[in-house]
Amino acid sequence: MINHPIPDLGNNRFSIVNSQLNHKKEKGYTICVTDILLHVLSNEIKAFFDKEGTITRFSIVTKEAWQLA
């Protein structure tokens, strides 16, 4: 699909994404915060760490009675 255009897609193309390689690059500058209370909002957590530097990617998940960011 990368080498052969699909007429129905117009100018859109597929590209190769190596998420494993991206994760390896990020590993050296990644922060993982655990045991966050459920009532704490994700934008509050992000704003706190934004003060320390630029955040290029942020995610938060709920696991049982806690959040992880």
PDB file with SEQRES, HELIX, SHEET and CRYST1 records, atoms N, CA, C and O in Angstrom:
SEQRES   1 A   69  MET ILE ASN HIS PRO ILE PRO ASP LEU GLY ASN ASN ARG          
SEQRES   2 A   69  PHE SER ILE VAL ASN SER GLN LEU ASN HIS LYS LYS GLU          
SEQRES   3 A   69  LYS GLY TYR THR ILE CYS VAL THR ASP ILE LEU LEU HIS          
SEQRES   4 A   69  VAL LEU SER ASN GLU ILE LYS ALA PHE PHE ASP LYS GLU          
SEQRES   5 A   69  GLY THR ILE THR ARG PHE SER ILE VAL THR LYS GLU ALA          
SEQRES   6 A   69  TRP GLN LEU ALA                                              
HELIX    1 AA1 PRO A    7  LEU A    9  5                                   3    
HELIX    2 AA2 SER A   19  GLU A   26  1                                   8    
HELIX    3 AA3 LYS A   27  TYR A   29  5                                   3    
HELIX    4 AA4 SER A   42  ASP A   50  1                                   9    
SHEET    1 AA1 2 VAL A  61  LYS A  63  0                                        
SHEET    2 AA1 2 TRP A  66  LEU A  68 -1                                        
CRYST1    1.000    1.000    1.000  90.00  90.00  90.00 P 1           1          
ATOM      1  N   MET A   1       0.814  -1.198   0.000  1.00  0.00           N  
ATOM      2  CA  MET A   1       0.000   0.000   0.000  1.00  0.00           C  
ATOM      3  C   MET A   1       0.860   1.266   0.000  1.00  0.00           C  
ATOM      4  O   MET A   1       0.425   2.329  -0.443  1.00  0.00           O  
ATOM      5  N   ILE A   2       2.090   1.128   0.506  1.00  0.00           N  
ATOM      6  CA  ILE A   2       2.978   2.288   0.534  1.00  0.00           C  
ATOM      7  C   ILE A   2       3.478   2.607  -0.869  1.00  0.00           C  
ATOM      8  O   ILE A   2       3.568   3.775  -1.249  1.00  0.00           O  
ATOM      9  N   ASN A   3       3.802   1.582  -1.631  1.00  0.00           N  
ATOM     10  CA  ASN A   3       4.381   1.776  -2.957  1.00  0.00           C  
ATOM     11  C   ASN A   3       3.345   1.922  -4.067  1.00  0.00           C  
ATOM     12  O   ASN A   3       3.682   2.344  -5.173  1.00  0.00           O  
ATOM     13  N   HIS A   4       2.102   1.583  -3.789  1.00  0.00           N  
ATOM     14  CA  HIS A   4       1.076   1.616  -4.820  1.00  0.00           C  
ATOM     15  C   HIS A   4      -0.063   2.558  -4.406  1.00  0.00           C  
ATOM     16  O   HIS A   4      -0.796   2.262  -3.462  1.00  0.00           O  
ATOM     17  N   PRO A   5      -0.213   3.679  -5.101  1.00  0.00           N  
ATOM     18  CA  PRO A   5      -1.279   4.616  -4.753  1.00  0.00           C  
ATOM     19  C   PRO A   5      -2.659   3.986  -4.913  1.00  0.00           C  
ATOM     20  O   PRO A   5      -2.872   3.142  -5.783  1.00  0.00           O  
ATOM     21  N   ILE A   6      -3.578   4.402  -4.072  1.00  0.00           N  
ATOM     22  CA  ILE A   6      -4.962   3.942  -4.137  1.00  0.00           C  
ATOM     23  C   ILE A   6      -5.800   5.125  -4.624  1.00  0.00           C  
ATOM     24  O   ILE A   6      -5.894   6.135  -3.926  1.00  0.00           O  
ATOM     25  N   PRO A   7      -6.409   5.018  -5.807  1.00  0.00           N  
ATOM     26  CA  PRO A   7      -7.122   6.154  -6.396  1.00  0.00           C  
ATOM     27  C   PRO A   7      -8.181   6.769  -5.476  1.00  0.00           C  
ATOM     28  O   PRO A   7      -8.361   7.987  -5.478  1.00  0.00           O  
ATOM     29  N   ASP A   8      -8.874   5.955  -4.701  1.00  0.00           N  
ATOM     30  CA  ASP A   8      -9.934   6.486  -3.827  1.00  0.00           C  
ATOM     31  C   ASP A   8      -9.401   7.365  -2.699  1.00  0.00           C  
ATOM     32  O   ASP A   8     -10.171   8.098  -2.077  1.00  0.00           O  
ATOM     33  N   LEU A   9      -8.102   7.306  -2.425  1.00  0.00           N  
ATOM     34  CA  LEU A   9      -7.515   8.098  -1.343  1.00  0.00           C  
ATOM     35  C   LEU A   9      -7.066   9.480  -1.802  1.00  0.00           C  
ATOM     36  O   LEU A   9      -6.664  10.303  -0.979  1.00  0.00           O  
ATOM     37  N   GLY A  10      -7.128   9.739  -3.081  1.00  0.00           N  
ATOM     38  CA  GLY A  10      -6.672  11.036  -3.588  1.00  0.00           C  
ATOM     39  C   GLY A  10      -5.171  11.173  -3.399  1.00  0.00           C  
ATOM     40  O   GLY A  10      -4.416  10.278  -3.778  1.00  0.00           O  
ATOM     41  N   ASN A  11      -4.727  12.284  -2.816  1.00  0.00           N  
ATOM     42  CA  ASN A  11      -3.297  12.521  -2.593  1.00  0.00           C  
ATOM     43  C   ASN A  11      -2.798  11.918  -1.286  1.00  0.00           C  
ATOM     44  O   ASN A  11      -1.603  11.985  -0.998  1.00  0.00           O  
ATOM     45  N   ASN A  12      -3.686  11.331  -0.491  1.00  0.00           N  
ATOM     46  CA  ASN A  12      -3.282  10.737   0.782  1.00  0.00           C  
ATOM     47  C   ASN A  12      -2.464   9.476   0.534  1.00  0.00           C  
ATOM     48  O   ASN A  12      -2.751   8.700  -0.378  1.00  0.00           O  
ATOM     49  N   ARG A  13      -1.455   9.289   1.351  1.00  0.00           N  
ATOM     50  CA  ARG A  13      -0.557   8.138   1.215  1.00  0.00           C  
ATOM     51  C   ARG A  13      -0.374   7.464   2.573  1.00  0.00           C  
ATOM     52  O   ARG A  13      -0.543   8.087   3.621  1.00  0.00           O  
ATOM     53  N   PHE A  14      -0.030   6.197   2.533  1.00  0.00           N  
ATOM     54  CA  PHE A  14       0.356   5.482   3.738  1.00  0.00           C  
ATOM     55  C   PHE A  14       1.842   5.701   3.969  1.00  0.00           C  
ATOM     56  O   PHE A  14       2.594   5.924   3.020  1.00  0.00           O  
ATOM     57  N   SER A  15       2.270   5.639   5.229  1.00  0.00           N  
ATOM     58  CA  SER A  15       3.691   5.736   5.534  1.00  0.00           C  
ATOM     59  C   SER A  15       4.031   4.730   6.626  1.00  0.00           C  
ATOM     60  O   SER A  15       3.164   4.284   7.378  1.00  0.00           O  
ATOM     61  N   ILE A  16       5.303   4.386   6.694  1.00  0.00           N  
ATOM     62  CA  ILE A  16       5.775   3.441   7.693  1.00  0.00           C  
ATOM     63  C   ILE A  16       5.989   4.188   9.009  1.00  0.00           C  
ATOM     64  O   ILE A  16       6.643   5.231   9.044  1.00  0.00           O  
ATOM     65  N   VAL A  17       5.436   3.646  10.077  1.00  0.00           N  
ATOM     66  CA  VAL A  17       5.613   4.220  11.409  1.00  0.00           C  
ATOM     67  C   VAL A  17       6.213   3.140  12.298  1.00  0.00           C  
ATOM     68  O   VAL A  17       5.667   2.042  12.407  1.00  0.00           O  
ATOM     69  N   ASN A  18       7.319   3.449  12.919  1.00  0.00           N  
ATOM     70  CA  ASN A  18       7.972   2.495  13.798  1.00  0.00           C  
ATOM     71  C   ASN A  18       7.787   2.969  15.233  1.00  0.00           C  
ATOM     72  O   ASN A  18       8.632   3.691  15.763  1.00  0.00           O  
ATOM     73  N   SER A  19       6.692   2.571  15.861  1.00  0.00           N  
ATOM     74  CA  SER A  19       6.398   3.056  17.208  1.00  0.00           C  
ATOM     75  C   SER A  19       7.394   2.516  18.237  1.00  0.00           C  
ATOM     76  O   SER A  19       7.650   3.182  19.240  1.00  0.00           O  
ATOM     77  N   GLN A  20       7.960   1.332  18.014  1.00  0.00           N  
ATOM     78  CA  GLN A  20       8.976   0.808  18.938  1.00  0.00           C  
ATOM     79  C   GLN A  20      10.199   1.704  18.963  1.00  0.00           C  
ATOM     80  O   GLN A  20      10.742   1.984  20.032  1.00  0.00           O  
ATOM     81  N   LEU A  21      10.630   2.148  17.817  1.00  0.00           N  
ATOM     82  CA  LEU A  21      11.779   3.044  17.738  1.00  0.00           C  
ATOM     83  C   LEU A  21      11.473   4.371  18.421  1.00  0.00           C  
ATOM     84  O   LEU A  21      12.319   4.907  19.136  1.00  0.00           O  
ATOM     85  N   ASN A  22      10.264   4.907  18.208  1.00  0.00           N  
ATOM     86  CA  ASN A  22       9.865   6.159  18.852  1.00  0.00           C  
ATOM     87  C   ASN A  22       9.856   6.018  20.365  1.00  0.00           C  
ATOM     88  O   ASN A  22      10.302   6.925  21.068  1.00  0.00           O  
ATOM     89  N   HIS A  23       9.355   4.895  20.882  1.00  0.00           N  
ATOM     90  CA  HIS A  23       9.320   4.681  22.334  1.00  0.00           C  
ATOM     91  C   HIS A  23      10.725   4.582  22.914  1.00  0.00           C  
ATOM     92  O   HIS A  23      10.971   5.066  24.019  1.00  0.00           O  
ATOM     93  N   LYS A  24      11.649   3.962  22.182  1.00  0.00           N  
ATOM     94  CA  LYS A  24      13.027   3.874  22.655  1.00  0.00           C  
ATOM     95  C   LYS A  24      13.651   5.261  22.758  1.00  0.00           C  
ATOM     96  O   LYS A  24      14.383   5.547  23.706  1.00  0.00           O  
ATOM     97  N   LYS A  25      13.361   6.121  21.787  1.00  0.00           N  
ATOM     98  CA  LYS A  25      13.895   7.485  21.810  1.00  0.00           C  
ATOM     99  C   LYS A  25      13.338   8.269  22.997  1.00  0.00           C  
ATOM    100  O   LYS A  25      14.055   9.053  23.618  1.00  0.00           O  
ATOM    101  N   GLU A  26      12.057   8.057  23.310  1.00  0.00           N  
ATOM    102  CA  GLU A  26      11.403   8.805  24.383  1.00  0.00           C  
ATOM    103  C   GLU A  26      11.783   8.310  25.771  1.00  0.00           C  
ATOM    104  O   GLU A  26      11.638   9.041  26.750  1.00  0.00           O  
ATOM    105  N   LYS A  27      12.261   7.096  25.863  1.00  0.00           N  
ATOM    106  CA  LYS A  27      12.501   6.471  27.158  1.00  0.00           C  
ATOM    107  C   LYS A  27      13.432   7.290  28.057  1.00  0.00           C  
ATOM    108  O   LYS A  27      13.250   7.313  29.274  1.00  0.00           O  
ATOM    109  N   GLY A  28      14.402   7.944  27.483  1.00  0.00           N  
ATOM    110  CA  GLY A  28      15.360   8.710  28.267  1.00  0.00           C  
ATOM    111  C   GLY A  28      14.804   9.989  28.869  1.00  0.00           C  
ATOM    112  O   GLY A  28      15.414  10.555  29.776  1.00  0.00           O  
ATOM    113  N   TYR A  29      13.687  10.446  28.395  1.00  0.00           N  
ATOM    114  CA  TYR A  29      13.109  11.678  28.933  1.00  0.00           C  
ATOM    115  C   TYR A  29      11.610  11.530  29.189  1.00  0.00           C  
ATOM    116  O   TYR A  29      10.820  12.424  28.884  1.00  0.00           O  
ATOM    117  N   THR A  30      11.242  10.397  29.749  1.00  0.00           N  
ATOM    118  CA  THR A  30       9.850  10.098  30.053  1.00  0.00           C  
ATOM    119  C   THR A  30       9.626  10.103  31.557  1.00  0.00           C  
ATOM    120  O   THR A  30      10.450   9.592  32.315  1.00  0.00           O  
ATOM    121  N   ILE A  31       8.517  10.678  31.983  1.00  0.00           N  
ATOM    122  CA  ILE A  31       8.113  10.664  33.386  1.00  0.00           C  
ATOM    123  C   ILE A  31       6.845   9.836  33.487  1.00  0.00           C  
ATOM    124  O   ILE A  31       5.917  10.021  32.700  1.00  0.00           O  
ATOM    125  N   CYS A  32       6.797   8.937  34.438  1.00  0.00           N  
ATOM    126  CA  CYS A  32       5.594   8.156  34.694  1.00  0.00           C  
ATOM    127  C   CYS A  32       5.160   8.432  36.127  1.00  0.00           C  
ATOM    128  O   CYS A  32       5.900   8.164  37.073  1.00  0.00           O  
ATOM    129  N   VAL A  33       3.959   8.968  36.278  1.00  0.00           N  
ATOM    130  CA  VAL A  33       3.419   9.292  37.595  1.00  0.00           C  
ATOM    131  C   VAL A  33       2.320   8.282  37.897  1.00  0.00           C  
ATOM    132  O   VAL A  33       1.411   8.087  37.089  1.00  0.00           O  
ATOM    133  N   THR A  34       2.403   7.641  39.060  1.00  0.00           N  
ATOM    134  CA  THR A  34       1.430   6.612  39.425  1.00  0.00           C  
ATOM    135  C   THR A  34       0.661   7.007  40.683  1.00  0.00           C  
ATOM    136  O   THR A  34       0.994   7.983  41.355  1.00  0.00           O  
ATOM    137  N   ASP A  35      -0.353   6.241  40.980  1.00  0.00           N  
ATOM    138  CA  ASP A  35      -1.167   6.410  42.187  1.00  0.00           C  
ATOM    139  C   ASP A  35      -1.760   7.818  42.303  1.00  0.00           C  
ATOM    140  O   ASP A  35      -1.737   8.426  43.373  1.00  0.00           O  
ATOM    141  N   ILE A  36      -2.284   8.320  41.201  1.00  0.00           N  
ATOM    142  CA  ILE A  36      -2.928   9.632  41.178  1.00  0.00           C  
ATOM    143  C   ILE A  36      -4.393   9.429  41.556  1.00  0.00           C  
ATOM    144  O   ILE A  36      -5.064   8.559  41.000  1.00  0.00           O  
ATOM    145  N   LEU A  37      -4.879  10.213  42.480  1.00  0.00           N  
ATOM    146  CA  LEU A  37      -6.275  10.094  42.908  1.00  0.00           C  
ATOM    147  C   LEU A  37      -7.220  10.352  41.738  1.00  0.00           C  
ATOM    148  O   LEU A  37      -6.915  11.143  40.845  1.00  0.00           O  
ATOM    149  N   LEU A  38      -8.358   9.686  41.751  1.00  0.00           N  
ATOM    150  CA  LEU A  38      -9.303   9.784  40.632  1.00  0.00           C  
ATOM    151  C   LEU A  38      -9.883  11.181  40.445  1.00  0.00           C  
ATOM    152  O   LEU A  38     -10.241  11.546  39.326  1.00  0.00           O  
ATOM    153  N   HIS A  39      -9.984  11.958  41.498  1.00  0.00           N  
ATOM    154  CA  HIS A  39     -10.595  13.292  41.361  1.00  0.00           C  
ATOM    155  C   HIS A  39      -9.653  14.334  40.762  1.00  0.00           C  
ATOM    156  O   HIS A  39     -10.088  15.439  40.438  1.00  0.00           O  
ATOM    157  N   VAL A  40      -8.367  14.000  40.610  1.00  0.00           N  
ATOM    158  CA  VAL A  40      -7.408  14.929  40.006  1.00  0.00           C  
ATOM    159  C   VAL A  40      -7.585  14.881  38.496  1.00  0.00           C  
ATOM    160  O   VAL A  40      -7.540  13.809  37.894  1.00  0.00           O  
ATOM    161  N   LEU A  41      -7.787  16.050  37.884  1.00  0.00           N  
ATOM    162  CA  LEU A  41      -8.034  16.136  36.445  1.00  0.00           C  
ATOM    163  C   LEU A  41      -6.728  16.083  35.659  1.00  0.00           C  
ATOM    164  O   LEU A  41      -5.686  16.546  36.121  1.00  0.00           O  
ATOM    165  N   SER A  42      -6.809  15.509  34.465  1.00  0.00           N  
ATOM    166  CA  SER A  42      -5.611  15.360  33.638  1.00  0.00           C  
ATOM    167  C   SER A  42      -4.989  16.708  33.281  1.00  0.00           C  
ATOM    168  O   SER A  42      -3.766  16.827  33.221  1.00  0.00           O  
ATOM    169  N   ASN A  43      -5.822  17.729  33.042  1.00  0.00           N  
ATOM    170  CA  ASN A  43      -5.253  19.040  32.686  1.00  0.00           C  
ATOM    171  C   ASN A  43      -4.506  19.667  33.867  1.00  0.00           C  
ATOM    172  O   ASN A  43      -3.594  20.468  33.662  1.00  0.00           O  
ATOM    173  N   GLU A  44      -4.882  19.312  35.104  1.00  0.00           N  
ATOM    174  CA  GLU A  44      -4.141  19.799  36.277  1.00  0.00           C  
ATOM    175  C   GLU A  44      -2.759  19.147  36.341  1.00  0.00           C  
ATOM    176  O   GLU A  44      -1.767  19.808  36.647  1.00  0.00           O  
ATOM    177  N   ILE A  45      -2.705  17.864  36.054  1.00  0.00           N  
ATOM    178  CA  ILE A  45      -1.427  17.147  36.065  1.00  0.00           C  
ATOM    179  C   ILE A  45      -0.514  17.687  34.964  1.00  0.00           C  
ATOM    180  O   ILE A  45       0.666  17.952  35.196  1.00  0.00           O  
ATOM    181  N   LYS A  46      -1.071  17.844  33.773  1.00  0.00           N  
ATOM    182  CA  LYS A  46      -0.281  18.340  32.643  1.00  0.00           C  
ATOM    183  C   LYS A  46       0.228  19.751  32.923  1.00  0.00           C  
ATOM    184  O   LYS A  46       1.385  20.057  32.638  1.00  0.00           O  
ATOM    185  N   ALA A  47      -0.621  20.610  33.476  1.00  0.00           N  
ATOM    186  CA  ALA A  47      -0.231  21.987  33.776  1.00  0.00           C  
ATOM    187  C   ALA A  47       0.914  22.019  34.790  1.00  0.00           C  
ATOM    188  O   ALA A  47       1.819  22.847  34.682  1.00  0.00           O  
ATOM    189  N   PHE A  48       0.875  21.124  35.767  1.00  0.00           N  
ATOM    190  CA  PHE A  48       1.940  21.063  36.771  1.00  0.00           C  
ATOM    191  C   PHE A  48       3.284  20.781  36.116  1.00  0.00           C  
ATOM    192  O   PHE A  48       4.265  21.466  36.406  1.00  0.00           O  
ATOM    193  N   PHE A  49       3.346  19.781  35.235  1.00  0.00           N  
ATOM    194  CA  PHE A  49       4.609  19.414  34.604  1.00  0.00           C  
ATOM    195  C   PHE A  49       4.981  20.351  33.466  1.00  0.00           C  
ATOM    196  O   PHE A  49       6.154  20.440  33.103  1.00  0.00           O  
ATOM    197  N   ASP A  50       4.015  21.045  32.901  1.00  0.00           N  
ATOM    198  CA  ASP A  50       4.293  22.044  31.867  1.00  0.00           C  
ATOM    199  C   ASP A  50       5.202  23.148  32.394  1.00  0.00           C  
ATOM    200  O   ASP A  50       5.968  23.737  31.631  1.00  0.00           O  
ATOM    201  N   LYS A  51       5.125  23.432  33.682  1.00  0.00           N  
ATOM    202  CA  LYS A  51       5.966  24.465  34.299  1.00  0.00           C  
ATOM    203  C   LYS A  51       7.449  24.081  34.241  1.00  0.00           C  
ATOM    204  O   LYS A  51       8.320  24.951  34.242  1.00  0.00           O  
ATOM    205  N   GLU A  52       7.728  22.789  34.189  1.00  0.00           N  
ATOM    206  CA  GLU A  52       9.107  22.298  34.217  1.00  0.00           C  
ATOM    207  C   GLU A  52       9.746  22.245  32.834  1.00  0.00           C  
ATOM    208  O   GLU A  52      10.971  22.228  32.715  1.00  0.00           O  
ATOM    209  N   GLY A  53       8.925  22.219  31.795  1.00  0.00           N  
ATOM    210  CA  GLY A  53       9.466  22.139  30.444  1.00  0.00           C  
ATOM    211  C   GLY A  53       8.378  21.772  29.452  1.00  0.00           C  
ATOM    212  O   GLY A  53       7.216  21.598  29.819  1.00  0.00           O  
ATOM    213  N   THR A  54       8.766  21.657  28.205  1.00  0.00           N  
ATOM    214  CA  THR A  54       7.816  21.366  27.134  1.00  0.00           C  
ATOM    215  C   THR A  54       7.400  19.901  27.173  1.00  0.00           C  
ATOM    216  O   THR A  54       8.243  19.009  27.270  1.00  0.00           O  
ATOM    217  N   ILE A  55       6.106  19.664  27.098  1.00  0.00           N  
ATOM    218  CA  ILE A  55       5.568  18.311  27.031  1.00  0.00           C  
ATOM    219  C   ILE A  55       5.217  18.036  25.578  1.00  0.00           C  
ATOM    220  O   ILE A  55       4.415  18.753  24.979  1.00  0.00           O  
ATOM    221  N   THR A  56       5.821  16.994  25.013  1.00  0.00           N  
ATOM    222  CA  THR A  56       5.552  16.673  23.613  1.00  0.00           C  
ATOM    223  C   THR A  56       4.435  15.646  23.462  1.00  0.00           C  
ATOM    224  O   THR A  56       3.762  15.594  22.433  1.00  0.00           O  
ATOM    225  N   ARG A  57       4.245  14.828  24.499  1.00  0.00           N  
ATOM    226  CA  ARG A  57       3.171  13.836  24.460  1.00  0.00           C  
ATOM    227  C   ARG A  57       2.716  13.596  25.881  1.00  0.00           C  
ATOM    228  O   ARG A  57       3.541  13.441  26.781  1.00  0.00           O  
ATOM    229  N   PHE A  58       1.409  13.562  26.093  1.00  0.00           N  
ATOM    230  CA  PHE A  58       0.851  13.364  27.426  1.00  0.00           C  
ATOM    231  C   PHE A  58      -0.310  12.393  27.332  1.00  0.00           C  
ATOM    232  O   PHE A  58      -1.154  12.505  26.443  1.00  0.00           O  
ATOM    233  N   SER A  59      -0.349  11.451  28.242  1.00  0.00           N  
ATOM    234  CA  SER A  59      -1.496  10.542  28.298  1.00  0.00           C  
ATOM    235  C   SER A  59      -1.757  10.174  29.745  1.00  0.00           C  
ATOM    236  O   SER A  59      -0.861  10.216  30.589  1.00  0.00           O  
ATOM    237  N   ILE A  60      -2.989   9.817  30.010  1.00  0.00           N  
ATOM    238  CA  ILE A  60      -3.391   9.412  31.355  1.00  0.00           C  
ATOM    239  C   ILE A  60      -4.370   8.257  31.220  1.00  0.00           C  
ATOM    240  O   ILE A  60      -5.244   8.272  30.353  1.00  0.00           O  
ATOM    241  N   VAL A  61      -4.220   7.259  32.080  1.00  0.00           N  
ATOM    242  CA  VAL A  61      -5.119   6.115  32.068  1.00  0.00           C  
ATOM    243  C   VAL A  61      -5.594   5.854  33.485  1.00  0.00           C  
ATOM    244  O   VAL A  61      -4.895   6.140  34.457  1.00  0.00           O  
ATOM    245  N   THR A  62      -6.792   5.308  33.582  1.00  0.00           N  
ATOM    246  CA  THR A  62      -7.335   4.922  34.875  1.00  0.00           C  
ATOM    247  C   THR A  62      -7.187   3.420  35.017  1.00  0.00           C  
ATOM    248  O   THR A  62      -7.583   2.649  34.143  1.00  0.00           O  
ATOM    249  N   LYS A  63      -6.609   3.026  36.135  1.00  0.00           N  
ATOM    250  CA  LYS A  63      -6.430   1.598  36.405  1.00  0.00           C  
ATOM    251  C   LYS A  63      -6.930   1.341  37.821  1.00  0.00           C  
ATOM    252  O   LYS A  63      -6.316   1.743  38.809  1.00  0.00           O  
ATOM    253  N   GLU A  64      -8.066   0.655  37.880  1.00  0.00           N  
ATOM    254  CA  GLU A  64      -8.745   0.376  39.133  1.00  0.00           C  
ATOM    255  C   GLU A  64      -9.072   1.680  39.844  1.00  0.00           C  
ATOM    256  O   GLU A  64      -9.822   2.493  39.303  1.00  0.00           O  
ATOM    257  N   ALA A  65      -8.542   1.905  41.026  1.00  0.00           N  
ATOM    258  CA  ALA A  65      -8.902   3.100  41.804  1.00  0.00           C  
ATOM    259  C   ALA A  65      -7.893   4.223  41.654  1.00  0.00           C  
ATOM    260  O   ALA A  65      -7.909   5.174  42.436  1.00  0.00           O  
ATOM    261  N   TRP A  66      -6.997   4.130  40.642  1.00  0.00           N  
ATOM    262  CA  TRP A  66      -5.930   5.126  40.486  1.00  0.00           C  
ATOM    263  C   TRP A  66      -5.808   5.535  39.031  1.00  0.00           C  
ATOM    264  O   TRP A  66      -6.332   4.887  38.125  1.00  0.00           O  
ATOM    265  N   GLN A  67      -5.097   6.631  38.844  1.00  0.00           N  
ATOM    266  CA  GLN A  67      -4.746   7.084  37.497  1.00  0.00           C  
ATOM    267  C   GLN A  67      -3.233   7.015  37.341  1.00  0.00           C  
ATOM    268  O   GLN A  67      -2.492   7.121  38.319  1.00  0.00           O  
ATOM    269  N   LEU A  68      -2.786   6.840  36.116  1.00  0.00           N  
ATOM    270  CA  LEU A  68      -1.362   6.863  35.786  1.00  0.00           C  
ATOM    271  C   LEU A  68      -1.167   7.858  34.655  1.00  0.00           C  
ATOM    272  O   LEU A  68      -1.933   7.864  33.692  1.00  0.00           O  
ATOM    273  N   ALA A  69      -0.143   8.700  34.769  1.00  0.00           N  
ATOM    274  CA  ALA A  69       0.121   9.698  33.730  1.00  0.00           C  
ATOM    275  C   ALA A  69       1.549   9.564  33.254  1.00  0.00           C  
ATOM    276  O   ALA A  69       1.980  10.312  32.377  1.00  0.00           O  
TER     277      ALA A  69                                                      
END                                                                             
